[in-house]
Amino acid sequence: MAITITYSYRGQARSLPYANDKYHDIYEALAKAEGVDLSAFLAMEHQLRALTRDKQALKDYREKEFARLGFADIQVTREP
């Protein structure tokens, strides 16, 4: 089953093939494709995981931080 991520980066619509064996999650794949450094993001995410068990808080942080970086309309499509 092929997975494609469609998104817009700084106002330009783009798509990206995704494979679980190459990336930890879709956010890592997007950052790699656009050349964005995630070291500060990953450090803060690690701290949030240590402080809270609320998965919604982590999800909100990811979405807001990636919106700040210029990503929008992130959607995952699975093709049979």
PyMOL Python script that loads the backbone (N, CA, C, O; Angstrom):
from pymol import cmd

cmd.read_pdbstr("""\
ATOM      1  N   MET A   1       0.837  -1.160   0.000  1.00  0.00           N
ATOM      2  CA  MET A   1       0.000   0.000   0.000  1.00  0.00           C
ATOM      3  C   MET A   1       0.896   1.243   0.000  1.00  0.00           C
ATOM      4  O   MET A   1       1.726   1.414   0.893  1.00  0.00           O
ATOM      5  N   ALA A   2       0.728   2.096  -0.991  1.00  0.00           N
ATOM      6  CA  ALA A   2       1.523   3.307  -1.116  1.00  0.00           C
ATOM      7  C   ALA A   2       0.895   4.433  -0.296  1.00  0.00           C
ATOM      8  O   ALA A   2      -0.326   4.579  -0.243  1.00  0.00           O
ATOM      9  N   ILE A   3       1.744   5.210   0.330  1.00  0.00           N
ATOM     10  CA  ILE A   3       1.288   6.340   1.128  1.00  0.00           C
ATOM     11  C   ILE A   3       1.877   7.616   0.540  1.00  0.00           C
ATOM     12  O   ILE A   3       3.074   7.696   0.266  1.00  0.00           O
ATOM     13  N   THR A   4       1.018   8.608   0.351  1.00  0.00           N
ATOM     14  CA  THR A   4       1.446   9.896  -0.170  1.00  0.00           C
ATOM     15  C   THR A   4       1.009  10.988   0.799  1.00  0.00           C
ATOM     16  O   THR A   4      -0.111  10.968   1.309  1.00  0.00           O
ATOM     17  N   ILE A   5       1.894  11.930   1.045  1.00  0.00           N
ATOM     18  CA  ILE A   5       1.582  13.071   1.892  1.00  0.00           C
ATOM     19  C   ILE A   5       1.407  14.276   0.974  1.00  0.00           C
ATOM     20  O   ILE A   5       2.300  14.613   0.198  1.00  0.00           O
ATOM     21  N   THR A   6       0.253  14.916   1.072  1.00  0.00           N
ATOM     22  CA  THR A   6       0.041  16.162   0.342  1.00  0.00           C
ATOM     23  C   THR A   6       0.025  17.291   1.365  1.00  0.00           C
ATOM     24  O   THR A   6      -0.546  17.158   2.448  1.00  0.00           O
ATOM     25  N   TYR A   7       0.656  18.397   1.008  1.00  0.00           N
ATOM     26  CA  TYR A   7       0.785  19.514   1.933  1.00  0.00           C
ATOM     27  C   TYR A   7       1.102  20.777   1.148  1.00  0.00           C
ATOM     28  O   TYR A   7       1.391  20.728  -0.047  1.00  0.00           O
ATOM     29  N   SER A   8       1.044  21.885   1.825  1.00  0.00           N
ATOM     30  CA  SER A   8       1.537  23.117   1.217  1.00  0.00           C
ATOM     31  C   SER A   8       2.641  23.658   2.120  1.00  0.00           C
ATOM     32  O   SER A   8       2.550  23.617   3.347  1.00  0.00           O
ATOM     33  N   TYR A   9       3.668  24.157   1.479  1.00  0.00           N
ATOM     34  CA  TYR A   9       4.805  24.716   2.201  1.00  0.00           C
ATOM     35  C   TYR A   9       5.019  26.133   1.693  1.00  0.00           C
ATOM     36  O   TYR A   9       5.376  26.351   0.535  1.00  0.00           O
ATOM     37  N   ARG A  10       4.797  27.079   2.573  1.00  0.00           N
ATOM     38  CA  ARG A  10       4.914  28.502   2.252  1.00  0.00           C
ATOM     39  C   ARG A  10       4.091  28.883   1.027  1.00  0.00           C
ATOM     40  O   ARG A  10       4.537  29.624   0.151  1.00  0.00           O
ATOM     41  N   GLY A  11       2.863  28.346   0.999  1.00  0.00           N
ATOM     42  CA  GLY A  11       1.912  28.709  -0.034  1.00  0.00           C
ATOM     43  C   GLY A  11       1.971  27.886  -1.304  1.00  0.00           C
ATOM     44  O   GLY A  11       1.153  28.101  -2.198  1.00  0.00           O
ATOM     45  N   GLN A  12       2.903  26.952  -1.425  1.00  0.00           N
ATOM     46  CA  GLN A  12       3.024  26.126  -2.619  1.00  0.00           C
ATOM     47  C   GLN A  12       2.574  24.700  -2.301  1.00  0.00           C
ATOM     48  O   GLN A  12       3.067  24.078  -1.360  1.00  0.00           O
ATOM     49  N   ALA A  13       1.629  24.192  -3.102  1.00  0.00           N
ATOM     50  CA  ALA A  13       1.129  22.832  -2.903  1.00  0.00           C
ATOM     51  C   ALA A  13       2.187  21.829  -3.361  1.00  0.00           C
ATOM     52  O   ALA A  13       2.820  22.006  -4.401  1.00  0.00           O
ATOM     53  N   ARG A  14       2.366  20.778  -2.566  1.00  0.00           N
ATOM     54  CA  ARG A  14       3.372  19.755  -2.867  1.00  0.00           C
ATOM     55  C   ARG A  14       2.872  18.392  -2.428  1.00  0.00           C
ATOM     56  O   ARG A  14       1.916  18.293  -1.658  1.00  0.00           O
ATOM     57  N   SER A  15       3.516  17.339  -2.915  1.00  0.00           N
ATOM     58  CA  SER A  15       3.212  15.986  -2.459  1.00  0.00           C
ATOM     59  C   SER A  15       4.517  15.223  -2.313  1.00  0.00           C
ATOM     60  O   SER A  15       5.533  15.566  -2.917  1.00  0.00           O
ATOM     61  N   LEU A  16       4.460  14.180  -1.495  1.00  0.00           N
ATOM     62  CA  LEU A  16       5.664  13.445  -1.149  1.00  0.00           C
ATOM     63  C   LEU A  16       5.306  11.983  -0.893  1.00  0.00           C
ATOM     64  O   LEU A  16       4.390  11.710  -0.118  1.00  0.00           O
ATOM     65  N   PRO A  17       6.008  11.028  -1.528  1.00  0.00           N
ATOM     66  CA  PRO A  17       5.780   9.623  -1.166  1.00  0.00           C
ATOM     67  C   PRO A  17       6.382   9.361   0.215  1.00  0.00           C
ATOM     68  O   PRO A  17       7.429   9.910   0.560  1.00  0.00           O
ATOM     69  N   TYR A  18       5.719   8.527   0.990  1.00  0.00           N
ATOM     70  CA  TYR A  18       6.141   8.275   2.367  1.00  0.00           C
ATOM     71  C   TYR A  18       6.325   6.785   2.595  1.00  0.00           C
ATOM     72  O   TYR A  18       5.537   5.971   2.115  1.00  0.00           O
ATOM     73  N   ALA A  19       7.376   6.435   3.334  1.00  0.00           N
ATOM     74  CA  ALA A  19       7.620   5.045   3.709  1.00  0.00           C
ATOM     75  C   ALA A  19       7.982   4.989   5.187  1.00  0.00           C
ATOM     76  O   ALA A  19       8.838   5.745   5.648  1.00  0.00           O
ATOM     77  N   ASN A  20       7.338   4.101   5.927  1.00  0.00           N
ATOM     78  CA  ASN A  20       7.585   3.975   7.363  1.00  0.00           C
ATOM     79  C   ASN A  20       8.999   3.516   7.679  1.00  0.00           C
ATOM     80  O   ASN A  20       9.514   3.823   8.754  1.00  0.00           O
ATOM     81  N   ASP A  21       9.639   2.789   6.772  1.00  0.00           N
ATOM     82  CA  ASP A  21      10.975   2.288   7.057  1.00  0.00           C
ATOM     83  C   ASP A  21      12.057   3.368   6.928  1.00  0.00           C
ATOM     84  O   ASP A  21      13.177   3.169   7.399  1.00  0.00           O
ATOM     85  N   LYS A  22      11.744   4.502   6.303  1.00  0.00           N
ATOM     86  CA  LYS A  22      12.725   5.565   6.143  1.00  0.00           C
ATOM     87  C   LYS A  22      12.609   6.659   7.205  1.00  0.00           C
ATOM     88  O   LYS A  22      13.614   7.249   7.603  1.00  0.00           O
ATOM     89  N   TYR A  23      11.387   6.929   7.662  1.00  0.00           N
ATOM     90  CA  TYR A  23      11.158   8.054   8.570  1.00  0.00           C
ATOM     91  C   TYR A  23      10.397   7.604   9.806  1.00  0.00           C
ATOM     92  O   TYR A  23       9.644   6.631   9.770  1.00  0.00           O
ATOM     93  N   HIS A  24      10.604   8.323  10.894  1.00  0.00           N
ATOM     94  CA  HIS A  24       9.926   8.036  12.156  1.00  0.00           C
ATOM     95  C   HIS A  24       8.443   8.412  12.087  1.00  0.00           C
ATOM     96  O   HIS A  24       7.589   7.675  12.580  1.00  0.00           O
ATOM     97  N   ASP A  25       8.142   9.560  11.475  1.00  0.00           N
ATOM     98  CA  ASP A  25       6.761   9.997  11.298  1.00  0.00           C
ATOM     99  C   ASP A  25       6.669  10.940  10.101  1.00  0.00           C
ATOM    100  O   ASP A  25       7.683  11.264   9.483  1.00  0.00           O
ATOM    101  N   ILE A  26       5.453  11.381   9.775  1.00  0.00           N
ATOM    102  CA  ILE A  26       5.272  12.210   8.592  1.00  0.00           C
ATOM    103  C   ILE A  26       5.932  13.575   8.751  1.00  0.00           C
ATOM    104  O   ILE A  26       6.371  14.169   7.766  1.00  0.00           O
ATOM    105  N   TYR A  27       6.005  14.070   9.963  1.00  0.00           N
ATOM    106  CA  TYR A  27       6.610  15.369  10.189  1.00  0.00           C
ATOM    107  C   TYR A  27       8.108  15.338   9.878  1.00  0.00           C
ATOM    108  O   TYR A  27       8.649  16.291   9.319  1.00  0.00           O
ATOM    109  N   GLU A  28       8.759  14.265  10.234  1.00  0.00           N
ATOM    110  CA  GLU A  28      10.176  14.104   9.923  1.00  0.00           C
ATOM    111  C   GLU A  28      10.385  14.036   8.411  1.00  0.00           C
ATOM    112  O   GLU A  28      11.342  14.611   7.892  1.00  0.00           O
ATOM    113  N   ALA A  29       9.502  13.344   7.709  1.00  0.00           N
ATOM    114  CA  ALA A  29       9.599  13.249   6.252  1.00  0.00           C
ATOM    115  C   ALA A  29       9.420  14.608   5.597  1.00  0.00           C
ATOM    116  O   ALA A  29      10.152  14.946   4.666  1.00  0.00           O
ATOM    117  N   LEU A  30       8.455  15.396   6.071  1.00  0.00           N
ATOM    118  CA  LEU A  30       8.223  16.724   5.512  1.00  0.00           C
ATOM    119  C   LEU A  30       9.432  17.630   5.731  1.00  0.00           C
ATOM    120  O   LEU A  30       9.857  18.338   4.818  1.00  0.00           O
ATOM    121  N   ALA A  31       9.974  17.604   6.921  1.00  0.00           N
ATOM    122  CA  ALA A  31      11.122  18.447   7.236  1.00  0.00           C
ATOM    123  C   ALA A  31      12.329  18.071   6.383  1.00  0.00           C
ATOM    124  O   ALA A  31      13.050  18.944   5.900  1.00  0.00           O
ATOM    125  N   LYS A  32      12.543  16.792   6.202  1.00  0.00           N
ATOM    126  CA  LYS A  32      13.661  16.327   5.382  1.00  0.00           C
ATOM    127  C   LYS A  32      13.485  16.779   3.932  1.00  0.00           C
ATOM    128  O   LYS A  32      14.445  17.218   3.298  1.00  0.00           O
ATOM    129  N   ALA A  33      12.270  16.674   3.410  1.00  0.00           N
ATOM    130  CA  ALA A  33      12.003  17.059   2.024  1.00  0.00           C
ATOM    131  C   ALA A  33      12.222  18.553   1.794  1.00  0.00           C
ATOM    132  O   ALA A  33      12.636  18.955   0.706  1.00  0.00           O
ATOM    133  N   GLU A  34      11.951  19.371   2.796  1.00  0.00           N
ATOM    134  CA  GLU A  34      12.068  20.824   2.652  1.00  0.00           C
ATOM    135  C   GLU A  34      13.364  21.381   3.240  1.00  0.00           C
ATOM    136  O   GLU A  34      13.613  22.583   3.149  1.00  0.00           O
ATOM    137  N   GLY A  35      14.185  20.530   3.836  1.00  0.00           N
ATOM    138  CA  GLY A  35      15.460  20.976   4.385  1.00  0.00           C
ATOM    139  C   GLY A  35      15.341  21.773   5.674  1.00  0.00           C
ATOM    140  O   GLY A  35      16.150  22.664   5.932  1.00  0.00           O
ATOM    141  N   VAL A  36      14.337  21.456   6.484  1.00  0.00           N
ATOM    142  CA  VAL A  36      14.100  22.162   7.745  1.00  0.00           C
ATOM    143  C   VAL A  36      14.809  21.411   8.874  1.00  0.00           C
ATOM    144  O   VAL A  36      14.692  20.190   8.980  1.00  0.00           O
ATOM    145  N   ASP A  37      15.543  22.140   9.715  1.00  0.00           N
ATOM    146  CA  ASP A  37      16.230  21.545  10.866  1.00  0.00           C
ATOM    147  C   ASP A  37      15.235  21.362  12.010  1.00  0.00           C
ATOM    148  O   ASP A  37      14.601  22.322  12.447  1.00  0.00           O
ATOM    149  N   LEU A  38      15.102  20.130  12.491  1.00  0.00           N
ATOM    150  CA  LEU A  38      14.136  19.816  13.542  1.00  0.00           C
ATOM    151  C   LEU A  38      14.763  19.606  14.922  1.00  0.00           C
ATOM    152  O   LEU A  38      14.083  19.122  15.827  1.00  0.00           O
ATOM    153  N   SER A  39      16.008  19.948  15.106  1.00  0.00           N
ATOM    154  CA  SER A  39      16.662  19.652  16.382  1.00  0.00           C
ATOM    155  C   SER A  39      15.970  20.346  17.557  1.00  0.00           C
ATOM    156  O   SER A  39      15.745  19.708  18.586  1.00  0.00           O
ATOM    157  N   ALA A  40      15.631  21.612  17.440  1.00  0.00           N
ATOM    158  CA  ALA A  40      14.951  22.322  18.534  1.00  0.00           C
ATOM    159  C   ALA A  40      13.543  21.768  18.735  1.00  0.00           C
ATOM    160  O   ALA A  40      13.090  21.624  19.871  1.00  0.00           O
ATOM    161  N   PHE A  41      12.860  21.461  17.656  1.00  0.00           N
ATOM    162  CA  PHE A  41      11.521  20.887  17.724  1.00  0.00           C
ATOM    163  C   PHE A  41      11.538  19.551  18.460  1.00  0.00           C
ATOM    164  O   PHE A  41      10.710  19.313  19.340  1.00  0.00           O
ATOM    165  N   LEU A  42      12.480  18.682  18.100  1.00  0.00           N
ATOM    166  CA  LEU A  42      12.560  17.362  18.728  1.00  0.00           C
ATOM    167  C   LEU A  42      12.930  17.463  20.211  1.00  0.00           C
ATOM    168  O   LEU A  42      12.440  16.680  21.024  1.00  0.00           O
ATOM    169  N   ALA A  43      13.784  18.410  20.562  1.00  0.00           N
ATOM    170  CA  ALA A  43      14.152  18.597  21.969  1.00  0.00           C
ATOM    171  C   ALA A  43      12.934  19.027  22.790  1.00  0.00           C
ATOM    172  O   ALA A  43      12.711  18.513  23.887  1.00  0.00           O
ATOM    173  N   MET A  44      12.152  19.962  22.264  1.00  0.00           N
ATOM    174  CA  MET A  44      10.954  20.412  22.983  1.00  0.00           C
ATOM    175  C   MET A  44       9.918  19.298  23.064  1.00  0.00           C
ATOM    176  O   MET A  44       9.266  19.130  24.094  1.00  0.00           O
ATOM    177  N   GLU A  45       9.764  18.540  21.989  1.00  0.00           N
ATOM    178  CA  GLU A  45       8.819  17.424  21.994  1.00  0.00           C
ATOM    179  C   GLU A  45       9.219  16.387  23.044  1.00  0.00           C
ATOM    180  O   GLU A  45       8.361  15.824  23.724  1.00  0.00           O
ATOM    181  N   HIS A  46      10.506  16.140  23.171  1.00  0.00           N
ATOM    182  CA  HIS A  46      10.999  15.203  24.190  1.00  0.00           C
ATOM    183  C   HIS A  46      10.667  15.715  25.595  1.00  0.00           C
ATOM    184  O   HIS A  46      10.264  14.935  26.458  1.00  0.00           O
ATOM    185  N   GLN A  47      10.833  17.007  25.825  1.00  0.00           N
ATOM    186  CA  GLN A  47      10.498  17.581  27.123  1.00  0.00           C
ATOM    187  C   GLN A  47       9.003  17.488  27.406  1.00  0.00           C
ATOM    188  O   GLN A  47       8.600  17.193  28.532  1.00  0.00           O
ATOM    189  N   LEU A  48       8.187  17.736  26.400  1.00  0.00           N
ATOM    190  CA  LEU A  48       6.740  17.613  26.580  1.00  0.00           C
ATOM    191  C   LEU A  48       6.336  16.190  26.930  1.00  0.00           C
ATOM    192  O   LEU A  48       5.485  15.977  27.794  1.00  0.00           O
ATOM    193  N   ARG A  49       6.942  15.218  26.264  1.00  0.00           N
ATOM    194  CA  ARG A  49       6.636  13.812  26.573  1.00  0.00           C
ATOM    195  C   ARG A  49       6.999  13.478  28.015  1.00  0.00           C
ATOM    196  O   ARG A  49       6.310  12.693  28.667  1.00  0.00           O
ATOM    197  N   ALA A  50       8.074  14.069  28.509  1.00  0.00           N
ATOM    198  CA  ALA A  50       8.500  13.800  29.879  1.00  0.00           C
ATOM    199  C   ALA A  50       7.563  14.454  30.898  1.00  0.00           C
ATOM    200  O   ALA A  50       7.397  13.949  32.009  1.00  0.00           O
ATOM    201  N   LEU A  51       6.956  15.574  30.516  1.00  0.00           N
ATOM    202  CA  LEU A  51       6.131  16.325  31.464  1.00  0.00           C
ATOM    203  C   LEU A  51       4.658  15.954  31.454  1.00  0.00           C
ATOM    204  O   LEU A  51       3.976  16.129  32.464  1.00  0.00           O
ATOM    205  N   THR A  52       4.155  15.446  30.337  1.00  0.00           N
ATOM    206  CA  THR A  52       2.724  15.178  30.261  1.00  0.00           C
ATOM    207  C   THR A  52       2.455  13.819  29.622  1.00  0.00           C
ATOM    208  O   THR A  52       3.258  13.314  28.838  1.00  0.00           O
ATOM    209  N   ARG A  53       1.337  13.253  29.965  1.00  0.00           N
ATOM    210  CA  ARG A  53       0.893  12.014  29.340  1.00  0.00           C
ATOM    211  C   ARG A  53      -0.255  12.281  28.370  1.00  0.00           C
ATOM    212  O   ARG A  53      -0.803  11.356  27.771  1.00  0.00           O
ATOM    213  N   ASP A  54      -0.608  13.543  28.224  1.00  0.00           N
ATOM    214  CA  ASP A  54      -1.702  13.958  27.362  1.00  0.00           C
ATOM    215  C   ASP A  54      -1.249  13.951  25.898  1.00  0.00           C
ATOM    216  O   ASP A  54      -0.470  14.810  25.483  1.00  0.00           O
ATOM    217  N   LYS A  55      -1.732  12.992  25.127  1.00  0.00           N
ATOM    218  CA  LYS A  55      -1.344  12.877  23.729  1.00  0.00           C
ATOM    219  C   LYS A  55      -1.856  14.043  22.894  1.00  0.00           C
ATOM    220  O   LYS A  55      -1.243  14.407  21.891  1.00  0.00           O
ATOM    221  N   GLN A  56      -2.977  14.627  23.303  1.00  0.00           N
ATOM    222  CA  GLN A  56      -3.520  15.770  22.576  1.00  0.00           C
ATOM    223  C   GLN A  56      -2.584  16.977  22.671  1.00  0.00           C
ATOM    224  O   GLN A  56      -2.479  17.752  21.721  1.00  0.00           O
ATOM    225  N   ALA A  57      -1.917  17.139  23.786  1.00  0.00           N
ATOM    226  CA  ALA A  57      -0.974  18.247  23.943  1.00  0.00           C
ATOM    227  C   ALA A  57       0.192  18.099  22.972  1.00  0.00           C
ATOM    228  O   ALA A  57       0.632  19.082  22.376  1.00  0.00           O
ATOM    229  N   LEU A  58       0.693  16.879  22.811  1.00  0.00           N
ATOM    230  CA  LEU A  58       1.779  16.631  21.853  1.00  0.00           C
ATOM    231  C   LEU A  58       1.315  16.890  20.423  1.00  0.00           C
ATOM    232  O   LEU A  58       2.036  17.496  19.629  1.00  0.00           O
ATOM    233  N   LYS A  59       0.124  16.433  20.104  1.00  0.00           N
ATOM    234  CA  LYS A  59      -0.412  16.632  18.754  1.00  0.00           C
ATOM    235  C   LYS A  59      -0.593  18.115  18.467  1.00  0.00           C
ATOM    236  O   LYS A  59      -0.248  18.585  17.382  1.00  0.00           O
ATOM    237  N   ASP A  60      -1.130  18.852  19.427  1.00  0.00           N
ATOM    238  CA  ASP A  60      -1.311  20.298  19.261  1.00  0.00           C
ATOM    239  C   ASP A  60       0.032  20.997  19.058  1.00  0.00           C
ATOM    240  O   ASP A  60       0.151  21.893  18.223  1.00  0.00           O
ATOM    241  N   TYR A  61       1.036  20.586  19.821  1.00  0.00           N
ATOM    242  CA  TYR A  61       2.367  21.192  19.684  1.00  0.00           C
ATOM    243  C   TYR A  61       2.915  20.947  18.281  1.00  0.00           C
ATOM    244  O   TYR A  61       3.413  21.871  17.639  1.00  0.00           O
ATOM    245  N   ARG A  62       2.825  19.700  17.801  1.00  0.00           N
ATOM    246  CA  ARG A  62       3.319  19.388  16.455  1.00  0.00           C
ATOM    247  C   ARG A  62       2.633  20.231  15.393  1.00  0.00           C
ATOM    248  O   ARG A  62       3.289  20.830  14.540  1.00  0.00           O
ATOM    249  N   GLU A  63       1.305  20.273  15.453  1.00  0.00           N
ATOM    250  CA  GLU A  63       0.553  21.012  14.436  1.00  0.00           C
ATOM    251  C   GLU A  63       0.869  22.500  14.462  1.00  0.00           C
ATOM    252  O   GLU A  63       1.053  23.107  13.407  1.00  0.00           O
ATOM    253  N   LYS A  64       0.935  23.093  15.630  1.00  0.00           N
ATOM    254  CA  LYS A  64       1.207  24.523  15.732  1.00  0.00           C
ATOM    255  C   LYS A  64       2.641  24.858  15.326  1.00  0.00           C
ATOM    256  O   LYS A  64       2.881  25.868  14.664  1.00  0.00           O
ATOM    257  N   GLU A  65       3.577  24.025  15.715  1.00  0.00           N
ATOM    258  CA  GLU A  65       4.971  24.286  15.376  1.00  0.00           C
ATOM    259  C   GLU A  65       5.202  24.149  13.871  1.00  0.00           C
ATOM    260  O   GLU A  65       5.932  24.947  13.282  1.00  0.00           O
ATOM    261  N   PHE A  66       4.594  23.154  13.251  1.00  0.00           N
ATOM    262  CA  PHE A  66       4.760  22.999  11.805  1.00  0.00           C
ATOM    263  C   PHE A  66       4.028  24.097  11.043  1.00  0.00           C
ATOM    264  O   PHE A  66       4.463  24.480   9.958  1.00  0.00           O
ATOM    265  N   ALA A  67       2.941  24.605  11.579  1.00  0.00           N
ATOM    266  CA  ALA A  67       2.281  25.759  10.964  1.00  0.00           C
ATOM    267  C   ALA A  67       3.194  26.984  11.055  1.00  0.00           C
ATOM    268  O   ALA A  67       3.255  27.783  10.120  1.00  0.00           O
ATOM    269  N   ARG A  68       3.894  27.132  12.166  1.00  0.00           N
ATOM    270  CA  ARG A  68       4.839  28.238  12.326  1.00  0.00           C
ATOM    271  C   ARG A  68       6.004  28.120  11.341  1.00  0.00           C
ATOM    272  O   ARG A  68       6.520  29.129  10.862  1.00  0.00           O
ATOM    273  N   LEU A  69       6.415  26.887  11.043  1.00  0.00           N
ATOM    274  CA  LEU A  69       7.510  26.657  10.103  1.00  0.00           C
ATOM    275  C   LEU A  69       7.095  26.859   8.643  1.00  0.00           C
ATOM    276  O   LEU A  69       7.950  26.902   7.759  1.00  0.00           O
ATOM    277  N   GLY A  70       5.781  26.984   8.384  1.00  0.00           N
ATOM    278  CA  GLY A  70       5.325  27.248   7.024  1.00  0.00           C
ATOM    279  C   GLY A  70       4.546  26.121   6.380  1.00  0.00           C
ATOM    280  O   GLY A  70       4.163  26.231   5.215  1.00  0.00           O
ATOM    281  N   PHE A  71       4.300  25.039   7.101  1.00  0.00           N
ATOM    282  CA  PHE A  71       3.546  23.907   6.560  1.00  0.00           C
ATOM    283  C   PHE A  71       2.057  24.098   6.835  1.00  0.00           C
ATOM    284  O   PHE A  71       1.674  24.619   7.882  1.00  0.00           O
ATOM    285  N   ALA A  72       1.212  23.670   5.877  1.00  0.00           N
ATOM    286  CA  ALA A  72      -0.229  23.759   6.062  1.00  0.00           C
ATOM    287  C   ALA A  72      -0.902  22.635   5.280  1.00  0.00           C
ATOM    288  O   ALA A  72      -0.297  22.034   4.393  1.00  0.00           O
ATOM    289  N   ASP A  73      -2.142  22.363   5.615  1.00  0.00           N
ATOM    290  CA  ASP A  73      -2.977  21.387   4.890  1.00  0.00           C
ATOM    291  C   ASP A  73      -2.281  20.033   4.727  1.00  0.00           C
ATOM    292  O   ASP A  73      -2.254  19.483   3.626  1.00  0.00           O
ATOM    293  N   ILE A  74      -1.727  19.501   5.794  1.00  0.00           N
ATOM    294  CA  ILE A  74      -1.033  18.216   5.737  1.00  0.00           C
ATOM    295  C   ILE A  74      -2.083  17.097   5.742  1.00  0.00           C
ATOM    296  O   ILE A  74      -2.909  17.006   6.650  1.00  0.00           O
ATOM    297  N   GLN A  75      -2.032  16.247   4.705  1.00  0.00           N
ATOM    298  CA  GLN A  75      -2.977  15.137   4.595  1.00  0.00           C
ATOM    299  C   GLN A  75      -2.239  13.891   4.143  1.00  0.00           C
ATOM    300  O   GLN A  75      -1.349  13.958   3.295  1.00  0.00           O
ATOM    301  N   VAL A  76      -2.611  12.758   4.711  1.00  0.00           N
ATOM    302  CA  VAL A  76      -2.021  11.473   4.344  1.00  0.00           C
ATOM    303  C   VAL A  76      -3.038  10.699   3.518  1.00  0.00           C
ATOM    304  O   VAL A  76      -4.186  10.532   3.930  1.00  0.00           O
ATOM    305  N   THR A  77      -2.611  10.226   2.348  1.00  0.00           N
ATOM    306  CA  THR A  77      -3.480   9.471   1.452  1.00  0.00           C
ATOM    307  C   THR A  77      -2.881   8.084   1.248  1.00  0.00           C
ATOM    308  O   THR A  77      -1.703   7.943   0.919  1.00  0.00           O
ATOM    309  N   ARG A  78      -3.702   7.076   1.446  1.00  0.00           N
ATOM    310  CA  ARG A  78      -3.270   5.693   1.214  1.00  0.00           C
ATOM    311  C   ARG A  78      -3.883   5.194  -0.087  1.00  0.00           C
ATOM    312  O   ARG A  78      -5.094   5.275  -0.297  1.00  0.00           O
ATOM    313  N   GLU A  79      -3.027   4.681  -0.944  1.00  0.00           N
ATOM    314  CA  GLU A  79      -3.484   4.162  -2.234  1.00  0.00           C
ATOM    315  C   GLU A  79      -3.411   2.637  -2.211  1.00  0.00           C
ATOM    316  O   GLU A  79      -2.387   2.076  -1.823  1.00  0.00           O
ATOM    317  N   PRO A  80      -4.471   1.968  -2.615  1.00  0.00           N
ATOM    318  CA  PRO A  80      -4.461   0.492  -2.583  1.00  0.00           C
ATOM    319  C   PRO A  80      -3.551  -0.125  -3.621  1.00  0.00           C
ATOM    320  O   PRO A  80      -3.449  -1.349  -3.703  1.00  0.00           O
TER     321      PRO A  80
END
""", "prot")
cmd.dss("prot")
cmd.show_as("cartoon", "prot")
cmd.util.cbc("prot")
cmd.orient("prot")
